[in-house]
Amino acid sequence: MLSIMEPVRKRLKTGGRQSGTPNRVSADLRQALKQLAEGNADRVQEWLDRVAETDPAEALRLWLALLRFVTPTLQAAAIADLTWPKSVQEQLTAMTNAELMAVIRPEAQPPAALIEWKIEHDPILD
């Protein structure tokens, strides 16, 4: 009997479809849908015009939905940050006192008086 802690061993694949090969039903269905679309391509414009008479927004939504099937899907691309770097003054203004102290004197700890004042005036510790 298998224990919960024992890993499940995978069986070796000995036959069947090769990895990545679509099954026959999917391939046949795709072919049938392709033939249906090609056979009605000339009627699509007529259908869209008819829908646009009563609801132009719906006609546009349908058109965009159809375009998904004939245009390649693009991957998202990272956009470089093209903003100007912050000035030194802006960078220093955005820093906390501890960050400033670390820049001014990286090896030094904040003065004991500052630590005591922070403990006395910290609303979280009250």
N, C-alpha and C positions, 0 to 999 in steps of 0.2 A: 504494500500500500504506500502511495506517495505521501510524503510529509509536506507540510506547507513550506518548510524551509528548503526543501530540495529543489534545485533548478529543473525546469522542464527542458528535456532534450528535443531539439528539432530533428525531424526526419529528413533524410536526404531526398531531394527531388529526383524521381526516377523516370518520369514521363510527363505527358500532358503538354500544354502550351508552353512555349518559351516565354521567359519573362519579358514583358513589354508588348507582347503580341495581343491585339484586341481579340475578344472572342467572336465567333462567327455571327451570333445574333446581333451584336453591336455593329459589326461591319455591314451586315445586311440592312439594318435599320438606317444607318447613316446613308447608305446608297439609295434607299427608297425615299428618304427625306430630301436628298439632293435632287433626285429626279422630279419629285413633287415641286420643289422650289424652282427648278429650271423650267418646268412646264407652265408655271404660273407667273413667271417673271414679268411678262407683258401686262398682266392684269393687276400687279401690285400698284402701279401708278394710278390706275382707275380707282382702286380701293382707297388709297390714301387721299385722293381728291374728294371722294365721297365723304370720308370721315372729316376732312378739313372744312367742308361746308358747314357742318354743325359744331365742330370742336377742333379748331386749329391746334390747340395745345396737345390734344390727344394724337392728332396726326403727326405732329413733330415727335412725340414720345415713341410712337410706333416706328417712325422712320429711323430714329436713333437706335431703337432695339434691333431693327433689321441690320443696321450697319455693323453691329457687333459680330455678325456672322460672316461678313465679307471683308472686314478690315483686320489686320493683325493686331493682337493685343500687345500693347507696349508695357514694358516693365517700368516700375517706378525708378526714377533716377534721383540721386542725391544732388541737391543744389548747393553750390559753394556759398559760403557766407561772404557777400560782397560789401558788407557795411565797413565803414572806416573803423580802424582800431580806436579804442577809447584813448583819450589823452591821458597823460600821467596823472593830471589833477583829478580826472573822473575816476580813474582806477583807485587812487588813494582815498577819495571821498567815499567810495563804495566799500572800503575795507572796515572791518571791526577794529577795536583797539588792540585786541590780541594779535590780529593779523598784521597790524602796523608795527607792533613791538617785535614780531617775528622777522619782519623785513629790516627794521632798524638794527636790532641786536638779536640775530638768530640763536645765539647760544644762551642768551639771558632769559630768565624767568621774569614774569611781571613782578613789580615791587610788592612786598608783603602788604603794604598799606592798601594797595589797589585790591588785592585779594580779600582782605578783611572788609573793606568798604563794600565790595560786591556781595559778600556773604550777608552783611548787615542790611543791604538795600535790595536784595533780590526778592521780588514778590513771590516767586515760586517756593522759596524756602520758608516763607511766613506761615 
